[in-house]
Amino acid sequence: MTRPASIDAVQQMLSEQGYICDRALGTVVFLSLSLGRPLFLEGEAGVGKTEIARALATGLGRRLIRLQCYEGLDASSAVYEWNFAAQMVAIRTAEAAGGSTRAGLQEELFSDEYLIERPLLQAMRPDAAGAPVLLIDELDRTDEPFEAFLLEALSDFQVTIPELGTIAAPEPPIVILTSNRTREVHDALKRRCLYHWVDYPGFEREMEILRARAPEASANLSREVVAFVQQLRTEDLFKKPGVAETIDWAKCLLALDVINLSPEVIADTLGAILKYQDDIQKLQGSEAKRILDNVKATLEPA
């Protein structure tokens, strides 16, 4: 599929994949696609940063390549590794046969046959469907040396393997970087990207999202679920529930054939929306009933 020609077309394409975005996010995605600039998305966990890469890849018919970041991630783990086990077998085979010269064996060992491609190298390879979508997820989990390496890789869209030389992308990948802001990412990297803060959605947009992702839920149940989760986000919790938890909770309630929220149902299913025991304990007993009563009092009849 060709890249969308307008902001409305971007929103429509994402909507067809079940991803409902506002005009501001649609605009920055459109600009990222049009200008070939990486897109840096920051926001709380569970607000849909990772999901937009999946929706883009599916909507454009492109391959999704994901680099999951973690503490200690280095360039070699992100780009390539050599298959040492296979290389050792080849060395022993050559020694037993006695036919290969040292130079010939070295050339054979450091060839594509023994190369294990990691996400960044995969994203530089040509693809018949077009440039892939490269998702660099949770960049804030890495450290500054990896950021510096990434800065160079995303500037030139090429990587260097000492034994093979420089490999440049024939067409730059569509790059999405995400951060949960557990630490600040360096300004030099942000300057290479278009930036957008992905916030929790308002009531109406979260209703749209839930209709797209859990269409089996009744309008009344959806309104109660969304309103309850939105109220939870105003409470003093260690980890506020994201949109992903709203969808998970609605699906759990559907699996239990729940028609309306009740304190008992909420108590039984809190693990779908809250992931820390301290937060769950705060919502036990009368606290969940208080929030539910407030929700039902503020909701207009569906």
Buried (B, 14 or more C-beta within 10 A) or exposed (E): EEBBEEBEBBBEBBBEBBBBBEEEBBBBBBBBBEEBBBBBBBBBBBBBBBBBBBBBBBBBEBBBBBBEBEEEBEBEBBBBEBBEEEBEEBBEEBEEEEEBEEEEBEEBBBEEEBBEBBBBBBBBBEBEEBBBBBBBBBBBBBEEEBBBBBBEBBEEBBBBBEEEEEBEBEEBBBBBBBBBEEEEBEEEBBEBBBEBEBEBBEEEBBBBBBBBBBEEBEEBBBBBBBBBBBBBEEEEBEBBBBBBBBBBBBBBBBEEEBEEBBBEBBBBBBEBBBBEEEBBEBBEEEBBBEBBEEBBEEBEEE
